Amino acid sequence: MAKDGSEMGINTRLAHSGNNPRDYFGFVNPPVVHASTVLYPDAASMAARSQKYTYGTRGTPTTDALALAVDALEGSAGTIVVPSGLAAVTIPLLTFVSAGDHLLIVDSVYHPTRNFADTMLKRLGVEVEYYDPHVGAGIAALVKPNTKVVFTESPASNTFEVQDIPAIAKAARAAGAIVMMDNTWATPLYFKPLDHGVDISIHAATKYPAGHSDVLLGTVSANEACWKQLYEGFCTLGCCSGPDDVYQVLRGLRTMGVRLEHHQKSALAIAAWLEGQPGVARVLHPALPSHPDYAVWKRDFCGSSGIFSVVLKGGGQRQQHAFLDALKIFGLGYSWGGYESLAVPVFLGDRKIAKGPYDGPLIRLQIGLEDVEDLKADIKRGLEAAAAI
Ligand SMILES: Cc1ncc(COP(=O)(O)O)c(C=O)c1O
């Protein structure tokens, strides 16, 4: 067996990585350390800060347990744990870009990432440019001498285009830019960004790792070259997380593999069924062979998760709202990755490039752990209500 257990099955690794029960009297789980102050044995060690833990903001045995578990999944040199998925986007960006730098962001990015770039980063003097999710190696033509970061997210938020991450990473790195990826959809179980040339992998741990719609948390994992700067940025900003939330995510991680398998199976079954339903123009799920980026997804990913979109055949906001209002099991609410199904109307008004055209309004579905036949019946209610307008 390799020392890091890396040739073991994913569920075995999820069950055992992060902490060693022998460190805490054999208790299976690590302690939830509530901490600001850490005491030093004497003035010399205090002056030298020569002990493992120095202050609560910089890490505790609880945050280390989660960070080490994520490192084992990502293959990263280090991971910071931050208070939300959005903070997992903003902290590395703030850490690596400076005034006068050029930042390339995929146009199909999670909207709050765009909002952060368009407001705070622009105010701080960063030049922000959006690129087509299908750019691939063509990113080389967009990279300038001052391009510091290429920010990717794949599949795309809401429209699920799959980016050619290896080609983008190769071209960006050749030009000296750092590649960041929001990998929340796949989790490190179904896509390992660092193995595909990405420098920094970002997760809204709020979604599948937490899994129960009751915790907000983010993780950012870096390769060796970027780790020191990322950790220093994290300490400088003081964006540490509460220990109970960190513990809840570590708890969620233990079952993430089995939950994801269920999300995957149910979402694929529903997506394939939806393709044949009246009133449906298209289903935007990258693991469906009909998806235009299916070949790229199949080449790079080893699974699919539980969220995708459906395009209604014709109509507009009235049909979209009728569909949503007819649902009885799917809740109308933001976020995803929890045990329960959710639906949201998709808004593409912020896009500059990746905006269709689509034959009708889009609805994003998060398929939870409920029974597939019940979810199909609920979606049928939505489609019938939209058709009745
Ligand atoms: C792709 C993606 N990244 C980041 C986030 C932000 O996560 P959080 O809700 O924890 O801030 C979300 C939330 O929906 C998301 O969909």
The ligand as an SDF file (V2000), in Angstrom:
LIG
                    3D

 16 16  0  0  0  0  0  0  0  0999 V2000
  -20.1160   26.8940   -8.7350 C   0  0  0  0  0  0  0  0  0  0  0  0
  -20.2820   27.5690   -7.4210 C   0  0  0  0  0  0  0  0  0  0  0  0
  -19.2000   28.0780   -6.8120 N   0  0  0  0  0  0  0  0  0  0  0  0
  -19.2940   28.7010   -5.6190 C   0  0  0  0  0  0  0  0  0  0  0  0
  -20.5140   28.8390   -4.9800 C   0  0  0  0  0  0  0  0  0  0  0  0
  -20.5840   29.5900   -3.6840 C   0  0  0  0  0  0  0  0  0  0  0  0
  -20.7990   28.7660   -2.6100 O   0  0  0  0  0  0  0  0  0  0  0  0
  -21.4420   29.3300   -1.2460 P   0  0  0  0  0  0  0  0  0  0  0  0
  -22.9150   29.2630   -1.4350 O   0  0  0  0  0  0  0  0  0  0  0  0
  -20.9190   28.4270   -0.2050 O   0  0  0  0  0  0  0  0  0  0  0  0
  -20.9290   30.7320   -1.0760 O   0  0  0  0  0  0  0  0  0  0  0  0
  -21.6560   28.3090   -5.5690 C   0  0  0  0  0  0  0  0  0  0  0  0
  -22.9750   28.4490   -4.8950 C   0  0  0  0  0  0  0  0  0  0  0  0
  -24.0160   28.1930   -5.4430 O   0  0  0  0  0  0  0  0  0  0  0  0
  -21.5490   27.6840   -6.8220 C   0  0  0  0  0  0  0  0  0  0  0  0
  -22.6350   27.1900   -7.4550 O   0  0  0  0  0  0  0  0  0  0  0  0
  1  2  1  0
  2  3  1  0
  2 15  2  0
  3  4  2  0
  4  5  1  0
  5  6  1  0
  5 12  2  0
  6  7  1  0
  7  8  1  0
  8  9  2  0
  8 10  1  0
  8 11  1  0
 12 13  1  0
 12 15  1  0
 13 14  2  0
 15 16  1  0
M  END
$$$$
